[in-house]
């Protein structure tokens, strides 16, 4: 898995930018124990004190550091398992939490609230190409790029937007 981690490291760590993962506790059975053990900077996207069963399945925004044990674990173990998506941005952890919290709930035409699991790469890679220019600008906010596993996990999808136009690059993950 070292080559996968190297490919991902090259895609998400950019000079002057912060790298984050939005990780899905429902997809990673040992996420919280790994966070407790390896101590990355992180914050739950859900607000307030969660019950233990919700805490386990909640989405978490985690700051990734180059060559850290937590980053190596996520990049080397989680790719291809739809653990989450990666974010490259100049913004800090608190600002990114505030930004991403806005998208956790969507409403049907009848007004019924639904949880929007955009942090699942299978959802993200389908959702972004359907967005209108204003929606893209709003969803990206200060995000420079999203890095998402492709349907074929040997492919990395790199999404950027400029003036409401989405650009998708597909890169090999060796």
VENBEL-V316379 format. One record per run of one state. SS is the DSSP state (A for helix, B for strand, O for the rest). FROM is the first residue (numbers start at 1). TO is the last residue. Records with the same first field share a line. If there is no record, write none. Layout:
SS->FROM-TO / FROM-TO
//
This chain:
O->1-1 / 13-17 / 25-30 / 39-41 / 45-51 / 58-58 / 65-68 / 78-83 / 90-92 / 102-104 / 108-112 / 116-120 / 131-132 / 141-142 / 150-154 / 163-164 / 173-174
A->2-12 / 31-38 / 52-57 / 69-77 / 93-101 / 121-130 / 133-140
B->18-24 / 42-44 / 59-64 / 84-89 / 105-107 / 113-115 / 143-149 / 155-162 / 165-172
//
